[in-house]
Amino acid sequence: MEEKITISVIKADVGGLCGHTEAPEELLDVCDCILEEAVDEILIDYYVTRCGDDINLIMTHKLGVDNEKVHGLAWRAFEEATKVAKELKLYGAGQDLLAEAFSGNVRGMGPGCAEMEFVERPSEPVIVFCCDKTDPSAFNLPLYKIFADPFNTAGLVYDKSMIGGFKFDVLDIIDNKQVTLKAPEESYQLLALIGNLEKYCIKRVYRAKDNEIAAVVSSEKLNLIAGKYIGKDDPVAIVRAQSGMPAVGEILEPFANPHLVPGWMRGSHWGPLMPVSEDDARPTRFDGPPRIMALGFQLSNGRLIGPNDLFDDVAFKRAREKALKMADMIRSMGPFQPHRLPETMLEYTTVPEIMKELKGRFVEVEKKK
């Protein structure tokens, strides 16, 4: 039986340099040192990066998903980075660590996590997406286009290994339930759910013919875990490419046409998801616009070859220009919808408290007879 490789991407915001703009090098260095010590004992390889104020730990190993050693390692890296963040008086130091102590795995403890386990193909390209200032539903539209839209993904028409379609695990993030739907047969039912960014997000995608894992998204909602807003979810995702999966270009293509996602300033606004390089993943305008970066790796017996900074390409220049024009347009709305999220999606807000204060001042309007 062939040995399986696991790729784990675990992220957390444990402190920002000057507000929510960037996790400084000092924090990345701490995480790098801790992960380096675990190579050969726990990890095969790793890569530490940041997207805005979020630290992203990309790790490979042979221990499977939800492994206590791997998750404990990530937790310890974030804890040590938090200590440095507090010493430097960084903004929001340790804000994504919602528990006093580690207990088995990071799920439900604050950090976001996307993991998949598979037998490595003769050539195994994977793309790791990292976001800032948005939440897991930001991947709903791109993943639908990548795995279900033949106008985006030519392989759904031309590649016989993909012609059977893909299955989507859709998570109800409010009621914590899940349903699996298959495209193309259940495309309309799938769209009925994932078009609602308030309630549903795609968690995993599988190739239908053999249930081979194709994509996974972190789906943790920090405000639901904590019971109040303490930080944006800033999701990560892993997508496998080529050889029976969508090609790299097909995976990146949806991001050439920016779409509106929830998040941005105070987690309470719609904004365009702008594809950027690692160097440009520093959201500053109104704490945004929301950013996404794409890092391409080749796996070689678990080693991470790369990354290739895939959005660092002139081909995405117009996408960035369009995102900025969309930002100009929707910012002009200020606190009015549709720029402002509906009340049920507002996260960093005191609107519920305001409504409580005003409740007694509302009076019945006399109806005409």
CORDAMO-V590414 format. One record per pair of residues at least 4 apart in sequence whose C-alpha atoms are under 8 Angstrom apart, sorted by the first residue. I is the first residue (numbers start at 1). GAP is how many residues later the second one is. D is the distance in whole Angstrom. If there is no record, write none. Layout:
i->I gap->GAP d->D
i->I gap->GAP d->D
//
This chain:
i->2 gap->117 d->7
i->3 gap->59 d->8
i->3 gap->116 d->6
i->4 gap->58 d->6
i->4 gap->60 d->8
i->4 gap->113 d->6
i->4 gap->114 d->5
i->4 gap->115 d->4
i->4 gap->116 d->7
i->5 gap->55 d->7
i->5 gap->56 d->6
i->5 gap->57 d->5
i->5 gap->58 d->8
i->5 gap->59 d->7
i->5 gap->112 d->6
i->5 gap->113 d->6
i->5 gap->114 d->6
i->5 gap->115 d->7
i->5 gap->296 d->8
i->5 gap->297 d->6
i->6 gap->54 d->6
i->6 gap->55 d->5
i->6 gap->56 d->6
i->6 gap->57 d->7
i->6 gap->58 d->6
i->6 gap->59 d->7
i->6 gap->109 d->7
i->6 gap->110 d->6
i->6 gap->111 d->4
i->6 gap->112 d->7
i->6 gap->296 d->8
i->7 gap->51 d->7
i->7 gap->52 d->6
i->7 gap->53 d->5
i->7 gap->54 d->7
i->7 gap->108 d->6
i->7 gap->109 d->6
i->7 gap->110 d->7
i->8 gap->49 d->8
i->8 gap->50 d->6
i->8 gap->51 d->5
i->8 gap->52 d->6
i->8 gap->57 d->7
i->8 gap->105 d->7
i->8 gap->106 d->6
i->8 gap->107 d->4
i->8 gap->108 d->7
i->9 gap->47 d->7
i->9 gap->48 d->6
i->9 gap->49 d->5
i->9 gap->50 d->6
i->9 gap->104 d->6
i->9 gap->105 d->5
i->9 gap->106 d->6
i->9 gap->227 d->7
i->9 gap->228 d->8
i->9 gap->229 d->8
i->10 gap->46 d->6
i->10 gap->47 d->5
i->10 gap->48 d->7
i->10 gap->64 d->7
i->10 gap->101 d->7
i->10 gap->102 d->6
i->10 gap->103 d->4
i->10 gap->104 d->7
i->10 gap->226 d->8
i->11 gap->43 d->6
i->11 gap->44 d->5
i->11 gap->45 d->4
i->11 gap->46 d->6
i->11 gap->100 d->6
i->11 gap->101 d->5
i->11 gap->102 d->7
i->11 gap->225 d->8
i->12 gap->42 d->5
i->12 gap->43 d->6
i->12 gap->44 d->7
i->12 gap->66 d->7
i->12 gap->84 d->6
i->12 gap->85 d->8
i->12 gap->98 d->7
i->12 gap->99 d->5
i->12 gap->100 d->6
i->13 gap->10 d->8
i->13 gap->40 d->6
i->13 gap->41 d->4
i->13 gap->42 d->6
i->13 gap->79 d->8
i->13 gap->80 d->8
i->13 gap->81 d->7
i->13 gap->82 d->6
i->13 gap->83 d->5
i->13 gap->98 d->8
i->14 gap->9 d->8
i->14 gap->39 d->8
i->14 gap->40 d->7
i->14 gap->41 d->8
i->14 gap->64 d->7
i->14 gap->67 d->7
i->14 gap->68 d->5
i->14 gap->71 d->7
i->14 gap->78 d->7
i->14 gap->79 d->5
i->14 gap->80 d->4
i->14 gap->81 d->6
i->14 gap->82 d->6
i->14 gap->83 d->7
i->15 gap->5 d->8
i->15 gap->8 d->6
i->15 gap->38 d->7
i->15 gap->67 d->7
i->15 gap->70 d->6
i->15 gap->71 d->8
i->15 gap->75 d->5
i->15 gap->76 d->5
i->15 gap->77 d->5
i->15 gap->78 d->4
i->15 gap->79 d->6
i->15 gap->80 d->7
i->16 gap->4 d->5
i->16 gap->5 d->6
i->16 gap->6 d->5
i->16 gap->7 d->5
i->16 gap->8 d->7
i->16 gap->37 d->5
i->16 gap->69 d->8
i->16 gap->74 d->5
i->16 gap->75 d->5
i->16 gap->76 d->7
i->16 gap->77 d->7
i->17 gap->4 d->6
i->17 gap->5 d->5
i->17 gap->6 d->6
i->17 gap->7 d->6
i->17 gap->36 d->8
i->17 gap->73 d->6
i->17 gap->74 d->7
i->18 gap->4 d->8
i->18 gap->72 d->7
i->18 gap->73 d->7
i->19 gap->71 d->8
i->19 gap->72 d->5
i->19 gap->73 d->8
i->20 gap->32 d->7
i->20 gap->33 d->6
i->20 gap->71 d->7
i->20 gap->72 d->8
i->20 gap->263 d->8
i->20 gap->267 d->7
i->21 gap->31 d->5
i->21 gap->32 d->6
i->21 gap->261 d->5
i->21 gap->262 d->6
i->21 gap->263 d->6
i->21 gap->266 d->7
i->22 gap->28 d->8
i->22 gap->29 d->7
i->22 gap->30 d->4
i->22 gap->31 d->4
i->22 gap->32 d->7
i->22 gap->260 d->6
i->22 gap->261 d->8
i->23 gap->4 d->7
i->23 gap->5 d->8
i->23 gap->27 d->7
i->23 gap->28 d->8
i->23 gap->29 d->6
i->23 gap->30 d->4
i->23 gap->31 d->6
i->23 gap->32 d->7
i->24 gap->4 d->7
i->25 gap->4 d->6
i->26 gap->4 d->6
i->26 gap->58 d->8
i->27 gap->4 d->6
i->27 gap->54 d->5
i->27 gap->55 d->8
i->27 gap->57 d->7
i->27 gap->58 d->7
i->28 gap->4 d->6
i->28 gap->20 d->7
i->28 gap->21 d->7
i->28 gap->22 d->8
i->28 gap->27 d->7
i->28 gap->53 d->8
i->29 gap->4 d->6
i->30 gap->4 d->6
i->30 gap->47 d->7
i->30 gap->50 d->7
i->30 gap->51 d->6
i->31 gap->4 d->6
i->31 gap->17 d->7
i->31 gap->46 d->5
i->31 gap->47 d->7
i->31 gap->49 d->8
i->31 gap->50 d->7
i->32 gap->4 d->6
i->32 gap->15 d->8
i->32 gap->16 d->6
i->33 gap->4 d->6
i->34 gap->4 d->7
i->34 gap->39 d->8
i->34 gap->42 d->8
i->34 gap->43 d->6
i->35 gap->4 d->7
i->35 gap->8 d->8
i->35 gap->11 d->7
i->35 gap->38 d->7
i->35 gap->39 d->8
i->35 gap->42 d->7
i->36 gap->10 d->8
i->38 gap->4 d->5
i->38 gap->5 d->6
i->38 gap->35 d->8
i->39 gap->4 d->5
i->39 gap->5 d->6
i->39 gap->6 d->6
i->40 gap->4 d->6
i->42 gap->19 d->7
i->42 gap->21 d->8
i->42 gap->27 d->7
i->42 gap->28 d->7
i->43 gap->16 d->7
i->43 gap->17 d->6
i->43 gap->18 d->5
i->43 gap->19 d->8
i->43 gap->27 d->8
i->44 gap->15 d->8
i->44 gap->16 d->5
i->44 gap->17 d->5
i->44 gap->18 d->8
i->44 gap->258 d->6
i->44 gap->259 d->6
i->45 gap->14 d->6
i->45 gap->15 d->5
i->45 gap->16 d->7
i->45 gap->257 d->7
i->45 gap->258 d->5
i->45 gap->259 d->6
i->46 gap->11 d->7
i->46 gap->12 d->5
i->46 gap->13 d->4
i->46 gap->14 d->6
i->46 gap->257 d->8
i->46 gap->258 d->7
i->47 gap->10 d->6
i->47 gap->11 d->5
i->47 gap->12 d->7
i->47 gap->257 d->8
i->48 gap->7 d->7
i->48 gap->8 d->6
i->48 gap->9 d->5
i->48 gap->10 d->6
i->49 gap->6 d->6
i->49 gap->7 d->5
i->49 gap->8 d->7
i->50 gap->4 d->5
i->50 gap->5 d->4
i->50 gap->6 d->5
i->50 gap->228 d->8
i->50 gap->231 d->8
i->51 gap->4 d->7
i->51 gap->5 d->7
i->51 gap->79 d->6
i->51 gap->80 d->6
i->51 gap->81 d->6
i->51 gap->227 d->7
i->51 gap->230 d->5
i->51 gap->231 d->7
i->51 gap->240 d->8
i->51 gap->241 d->8
i->51 gap->242 d->7
i->52 gap->80 d->6
i->52 gap->229 d->5
i->52 gap->230 d->5
i->52 gap->231 d->6
i->53 gap->79 d->8
i->53 gap->229 d->8
i->54 gap->78 d->7
i->54 gap->180 d->8
i->56 gap->74 d->8
i->57 gap->17 d->7
i->60 gap->242 d->6
i->60 gap->243 d->7
i->60 gap->244 d->8
i->61 gap->241 d->7
i->63 gap->4 d->6
i->63 gap->7 d->8
i->64 gap->52 d->8
i->64 gap->53 d->6
i->65 gap->50 d->6
i->65 gap->51 d->7
i->65 gap->52 d->7
i->66 gap->4 d->8
i->66 gap->5 d->7
i->66 gap->39 d->6
i->67 gap->4 d->6
i->67 gap->37 d->8
i->67 gap->38 d->7
i->68 gap->4 d->6
i->68 gap->36 d->5
i->68 gap->37 d->5
i->69 gap->4 d->6
i->70 gap->4 d->6
i->71 gap->4 d->6
i->71 gap->33 d->7
i->71 gap->34 d->5
i->71 gap->35 d->6
i->72 gap->4 d->6
i->72 gap->30 d->7
i->72 gap->32 d->7
i->72 gap->33 d->7
i->72 gap->34 d->8
i->73 gap->4 d->6
i->74 gap->4 d->6
i->75 gap->4 d->6
i->75 gap->27 d->7
i->75 gap->31 d->7
i->76 gap->4 d->6
i->77 gap->4 d->6
i->78 gap->4 d->6
i->78 gap->16 d->8
i->79 gap->4 d->6
i->79 gap->15 d->8
i->79 gap->18 d->8
i->80 gap->4 d->7
i->81 gap->4 d->6
i->82 gap->4 d->6
i->82 gap->11 d->6
i->82 gap->12 d->5
i->83 gap->4 d->6
i->84 gap->4 d->6
i->85 gap->4 d->6
i->85 gap->5 d->5
i->85 gap->8 d->5
i->85 gap->9 d->8
i->86 gap->4 d->6
i->86 gap->7 d->6
i->89 gap->4 d->7
i->95 gap->135 d->7
i->95 gap->136 d->7
i->96 gap->13 d->8
i->96 gap->14 d->5
i->96 gap->15 d->6
i->96 gap->126 d->8
i->96 gap->134 d->7
i->96 gap->135 d->7
i->97 gap->12 d->6
i->97 gap->13 d->5
i->97 gap->14 d->7
i->98 gap->11 d->5
i->98 gap->12 d->5
i->98 gap->128 d->7
i->99 gap->10 d->6
i->99 gap->11 d->8
i->102 gap->4 d->7
i->106 gap->4 d->7
i->106 gap->5 d->6
i->106 gap->6 d->8
i->106 gap->7 d->8
i->107 gap->4 d->7
i->107 gap->5 d->7
i->107 gap->6 d->7
i->107 gap->113 d->7
i->108 gap->112 d->7
i->108 gap->117 d->6
i->109 gap->116 d->8
i->110 gap->110 d->8
i->110 gap->112 d->6
i->110 gap->115 d->7
i->111 gap->109 d->8
i->112 gap->106 d->6
i->112 gap->107 d->7
i->112 gap->108 d->6
i->112 gap->121 d->7
i->112 gap->122 d->8
i->112 gap->123 d->7
i->112 gap->124 d->7
i->113 gap->104 d->8
i->113 gap->105 d->5
i->113 gap->106 d->8
i->113 gap->107 d->8
i->113 gap->123 d->7
i->114 gap->102 d->6
i->114 gap->103 d->5
i->114 gap->104 d->5
i->114 gap->122 d->6
i->114 gap->123 d->6
i->114 gap->124 d->7
i->115 gap->101 d->7
i->115 gap->123 d->7
i->116 gap->97 d->7
i->116 gap->99 d->8
i->116 gap->100 d->7
i->116 gap->122 d->8
i->117 gap->96 d->8
i->118 gap->94 d->8
i->118 gap->95 d->7
i->120 gap->4 d->6
i->120 gap->179 d->8
i->120 gap->181 d->7
i->120 gap->182 d->8
i->123 gap->175 d->7
i->123 gap->176 d->7
i->123 gap->177 d->8
i->124 gap->116 d->7
i->124 gap->117 d->7
i->124 gap->118 d->8
i->124 gap->174 d->6
i->124 gap->175 d->5
i->124 gap->176 d->8
i->125 gap->115 d->6
i->125 gap->116 d->5
i->125 gap->117 d->7
i->125 gap->171 d->7
i->125 gap->172 d->6
i->125 gap->173 d->5
i->125 gap->174 d->6
i->126 gap->112 d->7
i->126 gap->113 d->6
i->126 gap->114 d->4
i->126 gap->115 d->6
i->126 gap->170 d->6
i->126 gap->171 d->5
i->126 gap->172 d->6
i->126 gap->173 d->8
i->127 gap->111 d->6
i->127 gap->112 d->5
i->127 gap->113 d->6
i->127 gap->114 d->7
i->127 gap->167 d->6
i->127 gap->168 d->6
i->127 gap->169 d->4
i->127 gap->170 d->6
i->128 gap->108 d->7
i->128 gap->109 d->6
i->128 gap->110 d->5
i->128 gap->111 d->7
i->128 gap->166 d->6
i->128 gap->167 d->5
i->128 gap->168 d->6
i->128 gap->169 d->8
i->129 gap->107 d->5
i->129 gap->108 d->5
i->129 gap->109 d->6
i->129 gap->163 d->7
i->129 gap->164 d->6
i->129 gap->165 d->5
i->129 gap->166 d->6
i->130 gap->104 d->8
i->130 gap->105 d->6
i->130 gap->106 d->5
i->130 gap->107 d->7
i->130 gap->162 d->6
i->130 gap->163 d->5
i->130 gap->164 d->7
i->131 gap->103 d->5
i->131 gap->104 d->6
i->131 gap->105 d->6
i->131 gap->159 d->7
i->131 gap->160 d->6
i->131 gap->161 d->4
i->131 gap->162 d->7
i->132 gap->100 d->8
i->132 gap->102 d->5
i->132 gap->103 d->7
i->132 gap->149 d->8
i->132 gap->151 d->8
i->132 gap->158 d->6
i->132 gap->159 d->5
i->132 gap->160 d->7
i->133 gap->99 d->6
i->133 gap->100 d->8
i->133 gap->101 d->6
i->133 gap->130 d->5
i->133 gap->131 d->5
i->133 gap->132 d->7
i->133 gap->134 d->7
i->133 gap->154 d->8
i->133 gap->155 d->7
i->133 gap->156 d->8
i->133 gap->157 d->5
i->133 gap->158 d->7
i->134 gap->4 d->7
i->134 gap->98 d->6
i->134 gap->99 d->6
i->134 gap->100 d->5
i->134 gap->101 d->7
i->134 gap->127 d->7
i->134 gap->128 d->6
i->134 gap->129 d->4
i->134 gap->130 d->6
i->134 gap->133 d->7
i->134 gap->156 d->6
i->135 gap->86 d->8
i->135 gap->97 d->7
i->135 gap->98 d->5
i->135 gap->99 d->5
i->135 gap->100 d->6
i->135 gap->126 d->8
i->135 gap->127 d->7
i->135 gap->128 d->7
i->136 gap->4 d->8
i->136 gap->65 d->6
i->136 gap->66 d->8
i->136 gap->81 d->7
i->136 gap->82 d->7
i->136 gap->83 d->5
i->136 gap->84 d->8
i->136 gap->85 d->8
i->136 gap->97 d->7
i->136 gap->98 d->7
i->136 gap->99 d->5
i->136 gap->100 d->8
i->137 gap->57 d->8
i->137 gap->60 d->5
i->137 gap->61 d->8
i->137 gap->63 d->7
i->137 gap->64 d->5
i->137 gap->65 d->7
i->137 gap->124 d->8
i->138 gap->4 d->8
i->138 gap->59 d->8
i->138 gap->123 d->5
i->138 gap->124 d->7
i->138 gap->135 d->8
i->139 gap->4 d->6
i->139 gap->62 d->8
i->139 gap->63 d->7
i->139 gap->78 d->8
i->140 gap->4 d->6
i->140 gap->54 d->6
i->140 gap->55 d->7
i->140 gap->57 d->8
i->140 gap->61 d->6
i->140 gap->62 d->6
i->141 gap->4 d->6
i->141 gap->53 d->8
i->141 gap->54 d->8
i->142 gap->4 d->6
i->142 gap->112 d->5
i->142 gap->113 d->7
i->143 gap->4 d->6
i->143 gap->5 d->8
i->143 gap->59 d->8
i->144 gap->4 d->5
i->144 gap->5 d->7
i->145 gap->4 d->5
i->145 gap->5 d->8
i->145 gap->7 d->6
i->145 gap->8 d->7
i->145 gap->109 d->7
i->146 gap->6 d->7
i->146 gap->7 d->6
i->146 gap->100 d->7
i->146 gap->104 d->6
i->146 gap->105 d->5
i->146 gap->108 d->7
i->147 gap->6 d->7
i->147 gap->9 d->8
i->147 gap->18 d->7
i->147 gap->19 d->6
i->147 gap->99 d->7
i->148 gap->5 d->8
i->148 gap->8 d->8
i->148 gap->17 d->7
i->148 gap->18 d->7
i->148 gap->35 d->6
i->148 gap->36 d->7
i->148 gap->39 d->8
i->149 gap->4 d->6
i->149 gap->7 d->8
i->150 gap->4 d->5
i->150 gap->5 d->7
i->150 gap->6 d->6
i->150 gap->7 d->6
i->152 gap->98 d->6
i->152 gap->101 d->7
i->152 gap->102 d->7
i->153 gap->4 d->8
i->153 gap->93 d->7
i->153 gap->97 d->5
i->153 gap->98 d->8
i->154 gap->4 d->6
i->154 gap->5 d->8
i->154 gap->96 d->8
i->155 gap->4 d->5
i->155 gap->7 d->7
i->155 gap->8 d->8
i->155 gap->91 d->6
i->155 gap->92 d->8
i->156 gap->4 d->8
i->156 gap->6 d->6
i->156 gap->7 d->5
i->156 gap->9 d->7
i->157 gap->5 d->8
i->157 gap->6 d->6
i->158 gap->5 d->8
i->159 gap->4 d->6
i->159 gap->85 d->7
i->160 gap->4 d->8
i->161 gap->83 d->5
i->162 gap->4 d->8
i->162 gap->45 d->7
i->162 gap->82 d->6
i->162 gap->83 d->7
i->164 gap->43 d->8
i->164 gap->44 d->6
i->164 gap->45 d->6
i->165 gap->17 d->7
i->165 gap->18 d->6
i->165 gap->19 d->6
i->165 gap->42 d->7
i->165 gap->43 d->6
i->165 gap->44 d->8
i->166 gap->16 d->6
i->166 gap->17 d->6
i->166 gap->18 d->8
i->166 gap->39 d->7
i->166 gap->40 d->6
i->166 gap->41 d->5
i->166 gap->42 d->5
i->166 gap->43 d->8
i->167 gap->13 d->7
i->167 gap->14 d->6
i->167 gap->15 d->4
i->167 gap->16 d->6
i->167 gap->38 d->6
i->167 gap->39 d->5
i->167 gap->40 d->6
i->167 gap->41 d->6
i->167 gap->44 d->8
i->168 gap->12 d->5
i->168 gap->13 d->5
i->168 gap->14 d->6
i->168 gap->15 d->8
i->168 gap->34 d->7
i->168 gap->35 d->8
i->168 gap->36 d->6
i->168 gap->37 d->5
i->168 gap->38 d->7
i->169 gap->9 d->7
i->169 gap->10 d->6
i->169 gap->11 d->4
i->169 gap->12 d->7
i->169 gap->33 d->6
i->169 gap->34 d->6
i->169 gap->35 d->5
i->169 gap->36 d->6
i->170 gap->8 d->6
i->170 gap->9 d->5
i->170 gap->10 d->6
i->170 gap->11 d->8
i->170 gap->23 d->8
i->170 gap->24 d->8
i->170 gap->30 d->7
i->170 gap->31 d->6
i->170 gap->32 d->5
i->170 gap->33 d->6
i->170 gap->34 d->7
i->171 gap->5 d->7
i->171 gap->6 d->6
i->171 gap->7 d->4
i->171 gap->8 d->7
i->171 gap->29 d->6
i->171 gap->30 d->5
i->171 gap->31 d->6
i->171 gap->32 d->6
i->172 gap->4 d->5
i->172 gap->5 d->5
i->172 gap->6 d->6
i->172 gap->27 d->6
i->172 gap->28 d->5
i->172 gap->29 d->7
i->173 gap->4 d->7
i->173 gap->26 d->6
i->173 gap->27 d->6
i->173 gap->28 d->7
i->173 gap->46 d->8
i->173 gap->48 d->8
i->174 gap->25 d->6
i->174 gap->26 d->8
i->174 gap->50 d->8
i->181 gap->5 d->6
i->181 gap->6 d->8
i->181 gap->8 d->8
i->181 gap->9 d->6
i->182 gap->4 d->5
i->182 gap->5 d->7
i->182 gap->8 d->8
i->182 gap->26 d->7
i->183 gap->4 d->5
i->183 gap->7 d->8
i->186 gap->4 d->6
i->187 gap->4 d->6
i->188 gap->4 d->6
i->189 gap->4 d->7
i->190 gap->4 d->6
i->191 gap->4 d->6
i->192 gap->4 d->7
i->193 gap->7 d->6
i->194 gap->6 d->5
i->194 gap->7 d->6
i->194 gap->8 d->7
i->195 gap->5 d->8
i->196 gap->4 d->6
i->197 gap->4 d->7
i->197 gap->65 d->8
i->198 gap->147 d->6
i->201 gap->18 d->7
i->202 gap->15 d->7
i->203 gap->13 d->6
i->203 gap->14 d->5
i->203 gap->15 d->7
i->203 gap->16 d->6
i->204 gap->9 d->8
i->204 gap->10 d->8
i->204 gap->11 d->5
i->204 gap->12 d->4
i->204 gap->13 d->6
i->205 gap->8 d->6
i->205 gap->9 d->5
i->205 gap->10 d->5
i->205 gap->11 d->6
i->206 gap->5 d->5
i->206 gap->6 d->5
i->206 gap->7 d->5
i->206 gap->8 d->5
i->206 gap->9 d->7
i->207 gap->4 d->5
i->207 gap->5 d->5
i->207 gap->6 d->6
i->207 gap->7 d->6
i->207 gap->38 d->8
i->208 gap->4 d->8
i->214 gap->25 d->6
i->214 gap->26 d->5
i->214 gap->27 d->8
i->214 gap->31 d->7
i->215 gap->22 d->7
i->215 gap->23 d->5
i->215 gap->24 d->4
i->215 gap->25 d->6
i->216 gap->21 d->6
i->216 gap->22 d->5
i->216 gap->23 d->7
i->217 gap->18 d->7
i->217 gap->19 d->6
i->217 gap->20 d->4
i->217 gap->21 d->7
i->218 gap->17 d->5
i->218 gap->18 d->6
i->218 gap->19 d->6
i->219 gap->16 d->7
i->220 gap->5 d->8
i->220 gap->13 d->7
i->221 gap->4 d->6
i->221 gap->12 d->6
i->222 gap->4 d->6
i->222 gap->7 d->7
i->222 gap->8 d->7
i->222 gap->9 d->7
i->222 gap->10 d->7
i->222 gap->11 d->6
i->223 gap->4 d->5
i->223 gap->5 d->5
i->223 gap->6 d->4
i->223 gap->7 d->6
i->223 gap->8 d->7
i->223 gap->124 d->7
i->224 gap->4 d->7
i->224 gap->5 d->8
i->226 gap->4 d->7
i->228 gap->119 d->8
i->229 gap->118 d->5
i->229 gap->119 d->6
i->230 gap->118 d->8
i->231 gap->36 d->8
i->232 gap->31 d->7
i->232 gap->35 d->6
i->239 gap->12 d->8
i->240 gap->5 d->7
i->240 gap->6 d->8
i->241 gap->4 d->5
i->241 gap->5 d->5
i->241 gap->6 d->5
i->241 gap->7 d->6
i->241 gap->10 d->8
i->242 gap->4 d->5
i->242 gap->5 d->5
i->242 gap->6 d->7
i->243 gap->4 d->8
i->246 gap->4 d->6
i->246 gap->5 d->6
i->247 gap->4 d->6
i->248 gap->4 d->6
i->249 gap->4 d->6
i->250 gap->4 d->8
i->252 gap->4 d->7
i->253 gap->4 d->8
i->254 gap->4 d->8
i->255 gap->4 d->8
i->255 gap->19 d->8
i->255 gap->20 d->6
i->255 gap->64 d->7
i->256 gap->19 d->8
i->256 gap->60 d->6
i->256 gap->62 d->8
i->256 gap->63 d->5
i->257 gap->62 d->6
i->257 gap->65 d->8
i->258 gap->14 d->6
i->258 gap->15 d->6
i->258 gap->16 d->6
i->258 gap->17 d->8
i->258 gap->61 d->6
i->258 gap->62 d->8
i->258 gap->64 d->7
i->258 gap->65 d->6
i->259 gap->12 d->8
i->259 gap->13 d->5
i->259 gap->14 d->6
i->260 gap->10 d->6
i->260 gap->11 d->5
i->260 gap->12 d->4
i->260 gap->13 d->6
i->261 gap->9 d->5
i->261 gap->10 d->6
i->261 gap->11 d->6
i->261 gap->12 d->6
i->261 gap->29 d->8
i->262 gap->5 d->7
i->262 gap->6 d->7
i->262 gap->7 d->6
i->262 gap->8 d->5
i->262 gap->9 d->6
i->262 gap->79 d->7
i->263 gap->4 d->4
i->263 gap->5 d->6
i->263 gap->6 d->5
i->263 gap->7 d->6
i->263 gap->8 d->7
i->263 gap->27 d->7
i->264 gap->4 d->7
i->264 gap->5 d->6
i->264 gap->6 d->7
i->264 gap->7 d->6
i->264 gap->22 d->7
i->264 gap->23 d->6
i->264 gap->24 d->6
i->264 gap->25 d->6
i->264 gap->26 d->6
i->265 gap->4 d->6
i->265 gap->21 d->6
i->265 gap->22 d->5
i->265 gap->23 d->7
i->266 gap->81 d->7
i->266 gap->82 d->5
i->266 gap->83 d->8
i->267 gap->79 d->7
i->267 gap->80 d->6
i->267 gap->81 d->6
i->268 gap->72 d->6
i->268 gap->73 d->5
i->268 gap->77 d->7
i->268 gap->78 d->5
i->268 gap->79 d->6
i->268 gap->80 d->6
i->268 gap->81 d->8
i->269 gap->70 d->5
i->269 gap->71 d->5
i->269 gap->72 d->5
i->269 gap->77 d->8
i->270 gap->60 d->8
i->270 gap->68 d->7
i->270 gap->69 d->5
i->270 gap->70 d->6
i->270 gap->71 d->6
i->271 gap->18 d->6
i->271 gap->19 d->7
i->271 gap->55 d->8
i->271 gap->56 d->6
i->271 gap->59 d->7
i->271 gap->68 d->7
i->272 gap->17 d->6
i->272 gap->18 d->6
i->272 gap->51 d->5
i->272 gap->52 d->8
i->272 gap->54 d->6
i->272 gap->55 d->6
i->273 gap->16 d->7
i->273 gap->17 d->5
i->273 gap->18 d->6
i->273 gap->19 d->7
i->273 gap->50 d->7
i->274 gap->15 d->7
i->274 gap->16 d->6
i->274 gap->17 d->5
i->274 gap->18 d->6
i->274 gap->45 d->7
i->274 gap->46 d->6
i->274 gap->49 d->6
i->275 gap->16 d->6
i->275 gap->17 d->5
i->275 gap->18 d->6
i->275 gap->19 d->8
i->275 gap->36 d->6
i->275 gap->41 d->7
i->275 gap->44 d->7
i->275 gap->45 d->7
i->276 gap->4 d->6
i->276 gap->5 d->6
i->276 gap->15 d->7
i->276 gap->16 d->6
i->276 gap->17 d->5
i->276 gap->18 d->8
i->276 gap->35 d->5
i->276 gap->36 d->6
i->276 gap->44 d->8
i->277 gap->4 d->6
i->277 gap->16 d->6
i->277 gap->17 d->8
i->277 gap->32 d->6
i->277 gap->33 d->7
i->277 gap->34 d->5
i->277 gap->35 d->5
i->278 gap->15 d->6
i->278 gap->31 d->7
i->278 gap->34 d->8
i->281 gap->10 d->6
i->281 gap->11 d->7
i->281 gap->12 d->7
i->282 gap->9 d->8
i->283 gap->4 d->5
i->283 gap->5 d->4
i->283 gap->6 d->6
i->283 gap->7 d->7
i->283 gap->8 d->7
i->284 gap->4 d->5
i->284 gap->5 d->8
i->285 gap->4 d->6
i->289 gap->34 d->8
i->289 gap->35 d->8
i->289 gap->38 d->7
i->293 gap->16 d->8
i->293 gap->17 d->8
i->293 gap->18 d->6
i->294 gap->15 d->6
i->294 gap->16 d->5
i->294 gap->17 d->6
i->295 gap->12 d->6
i->295 gap->13 d->6
i->295 gap->14 d->5
i->295 gap->15 d->6
i->296 gap->10 d->7
i->296 gap->11 d->5
i->296 gap->12 d->5
i->296 gap->13 d->6
i->296 gap->14 d->6
i->297 gap->7 d->6
i->297 gap->8 d->5
i->297 gap->9 d->5
i->297 gap->10 d->5
i->297 gap->11 d->7
i->298 gap->5 d->8
i->298 gap->6 d->6
i->298 gap->7 d->5
i->298 gap->8 d->7
i->299 gap->4 d->5
i->299 gap->5 d->5
i->299 gap->6 d->6
i->300 gap->4 d->7
i->300 gap->5 d->7
i->311 gap->5 d->6
i->312 gap->4 d->8
i->313 gap->4 d->7
i->316 gap->4 d->6
i->317 gap->4 d->6
i->318 gap->4 d->6
i->319 gap->4 d->6
i->320 gap->4 d->6
i->321 gap->4 d->6
i->322 gap->4 d->6
i->323 gap->4 d->6
i->324 gap->4 d->6
i->325 gap->4 d->6
i->326 gap->4 d->6
i->327 gap->4 d->6
i->328 gap->4 d->6
i->329 gap->4 d->8
i->330 gap->4 d->8
i->330 gap->8 d->8
i->330 gap->9 d->6
i->331 gap->8 d->7
i->333 gap->4 d->7
i->333 gap->5 d->7
i->333 gap->6 d->6
i->334 gap->5 d->7
i->334 gap->6 d->7
i->335 gap->4 d->7
i->335 gap->5 d->6
i->336 gap->4 d->6
i->337 gap->4 d->6
i->337 gap->5 d->7
i->338 gap->4 d->8
i->341 gap->4 d->6
i->341 gap->5 d->6
i->342 gap->4 d->6
i->343 gap->8 d->8
i->350 gap->4 d->6
i->351 gap->4 d->6
i->352 gap->4 d->6
i->353 gap->4 d->6
i->354 gap->4 d->6
i->355 gap->4 d->6
i->356 gap->4 d->8
i->358 gap->4 d->7
//
